[in-house]
Amino acid sequence: MGENDRENKKRKVIDETPTISLKVKSQDNDERYFRIRRDSPLLRLMRAYCEKKQFEFRYIRFFYDGQYIRPNQTPDSLGLEDGAEIDALTPQSGGGWRSF
């Protein structure tokens, strides 16, 4: 009985943890939707997005409201609300100087 009680209690804690739905939008306007726990690092979402899009994680940058998102940040630490949109961008290489 003690083991079942522990398992049931563990399930209740997991079920009661608030989750949030987030939309990740790429430069080509492709949208992917994710559900994540509010206290989970966004690294999980970032890696899942890169796997689905077949991108290398190290080449994609994620932004919310114009600010860079670090992988260790959580939805709560950023103040994200349900349905928030995160931008996934690839860094631009080259440019910046024009030779005449």
C-alpha positions in Angstrom: 0.0 0.0 0.0 2.8 2.4 0.8 4.3 2.1 -2.7 1.0 2.7 -4.4 0.4 5.8 -2.3 3.8 7.2 -3.3 3.1 6.6 -7.0 -0.4 8.2 -6.8 1.1 11.2 -4.9 3.8 11.5 -7.5 1.2 11.4 -10.4 -0.9 14.1 -8.6 2.1 16.4 -8.4 2.9 15.9 -12.0 -0.7 16.4 -13.1 -1.1 19.6 -10.9 2.0 21.2 -12.4 0.8 24.1 -14.5 1.7 23.9 -18.2 1.8 26.5 -20.9 1.2 26.3 -24.6 3.8 28.2 -26.7 4.1 28.9 -30.4 7.5 28.9 -32.1 7.6 30.8 -35.4 10.5 30.6 -37.9 11.7 33.2 -40.4 9.7 31.5 -43.1 6.5 31.9 -41.0 6.3 28.1 -40.2 4.6 27.7 -36.8 5.1 24.8 -34.4 3.1 24.5 -31.1 4.5 23.1 -27.9 3.1 22.4 -24.4 5.7 22.7 -21.6 5.7 22.9 -17.8 6.1 26.4 -16.5 9.1 25.4 -14.4 10.9 23.5 -17.1 14.0 25.0 -18.8 13.2 26.1 -22.4 16.2 24.0 -23.5 13.8 21.1 -23.9 11.5 23.1 -26.2 14.4 24.5 -28.2 15.9 21.0 -28.8 12.5 19.6 -29.7 11.9 22.4 -32.2 15.3 21.9 -33.8 14.7 18.1 -34.1 11.4 18.6 -35.8 12.8 21.2 -38.2 16.0 19.2 -38.7 18.2 22.2 -37.6 21.4 22.1 -35.6 20.6 23.5 -32.2 23.8 25.6 -32.1 22.8 27.6 -35.2 19.3 28.7 -34.1 18.6 31.6 -31.8 15.3 32.0 -29.9 13.8 35.4 -29.0 10.8 36.5 -27.1 9.6 40.1 -27.4 13.0 41.0 -29.0 15.1 39.5 -26.2 17.4 36.6 -26.5 16.2 33.5 -24.6 18.9 31.5 -22.8 18.3 27.7 -22.7 18.2 27.6 -18.9 15.4 30.2 -18.6 11.9 28.9 -17.9 8.5 30.3 -19.0 7.9 31.6 -15.5 11.2 33.4 -15.4 10.4 35.2 -18.7 6.8 35.9 -17.7 5.4 34.0 -20.7 1.7 33.6 -20.9 -0.3 30.8 -22.5 -0.1 31.2 -26.3 3.0 33.4 -26.3 5.0 33.4 -29.5 8.7 32.7 -29.6 10.8 33.6 -32.7 13.4 31.1 -34.0 16.0 32.8 -36.1 19.2 31.8 -37.9 22.1 34.2 -37.5 22.9 36.2 -40.6 26.4 35.7 -41.9 28.2 38.3 -44.0 27.1 41.7 -45.0 27.6 44.9 -43.0 30.3 46.5 -45.2 30.0 47.4 -48.8 33.1 47.9 -50.9 33.0 50.4 -53.8 
